[in-house]
Amino acid sequence: MPRREPLRLLAGLLLSAGLGACSLAPAYKTPEVPVTEQFTNTNSPWVEAKPADHLDRSSWWTLYGDHRLDDLQGQLLKNNATLAAAYAHYQQAEAFTKQARAGLFPTFGLNGNATRNRESDTRPLRGATSPAYYNSYTISGQLDYEVDLWGRVRDTVAAGTAEQAASAADLAGAQLSLQAQLADSYLQLNGQDRQIKVLNDSIDAFTKALQLTQSRHEGGIASGLDVARAQTQLSNAKSQLTQAQAQRALVLHAIAVLVGDSASSFTLETKDDAVKVPTIPLDVPSALLQRRPDVAAAERRTAAANARVGVARSAYFPQVTLDGQGGWQSDAWGNIATAPNRFWAIGPSLLLNVFDGGRRKAAVESAKAATDEAGAKYRDVVLNAFAQVEDNLTLLRDLGGALNDQRAAADAAQRSVDLSLDRYRQGAVGYLDVVQAQTAELDARRSVIDLETRQLRASVALIRALGGGWQAS
């Protein structure tokens, strides 16, 4: 046979195998999810949730207009240990996909050896003139290729690719979750700073009131009971301040961990400027749910499980491998690469399990069940995503109404304090009325800050539920 004939034969077999390959995986369909016509709090229609997590969601926290928060988010991306671990996990998935994809191509190896041999004198069928000692030098190459007639390799690659995409979505989900957690903690810290300012202002006012009461008591105008009430009120406010400072420290420690710093040395200066709730488009379409990384990850894991059904089914069919090897072999090194020393072999091999006690059937059933499980998890993720958007839309709406009423209550409480102090100085009312008015005013002001903080946190939760912000278009 001519020298090029083995290569031509091998190329022809590879080409025919590639053209004739098929897949035994079921036709993939995204699991259906029951949805309604629109959000409860909007007039926008629902749309089918499909992965679109590649859309830009960066810098959504700039909606809050706080440069210190911007800097902290940058530190999180650089230093957060959880995010680094998620990225390493994605790299593993990427490497596994590359390993699976390598099965689509032939493998080729080279081999060389040089040995000194001693043949047994009693070896069966040994020739009378065969030497007892001889040298052996070999240079050879071997090529192997699995003919993917039933799609086993391609379905394995498809499953690996889908898993890699799911891992990429997991990474994006981890990043979004950590960024939202940092924004939420930062807004809590801002709320604590504002609470501390209100308490410090109240302590100053209560201290002056105590001094006034003591002066009146020394002048015989006020009773010792009034002094005791003023002192009680001041001590209560100081206790609340200490508690607020302790809570601020805990939130600060949580921020330190998120940005990859030590809780023992991390500090943020007090900043009590009010942060405004960003303009939330309450008619935002549910299409933004397509950007949620967890929805994308769940859908792609369903696709991966579906592809593995084809891998399991392919075990019922013979595994065909094309093998080819060739090279030179001689008892002398000097003339090894000459035509008489050449050898080669080429041909297919076939492996088929005839009986396995039901192992292949069980593998197919397991793969189908895994697909059903992944589909159910996908539906659960999507339904929970819709619910989370509804929850936070409701919170933003209702907290906004409650905040308006609470601000009105705080204004009324402040007027009550002013009136009670004037009347107390005039001797028209007792100090109990002043204490009650001041306590109600402090509670009202702190409730306003609490509601504002809760509304801000609800806006962060909504942005997270929508997959990380939106664009005006």
Disulfide bonds with the S-S distance in Angstrom:
none
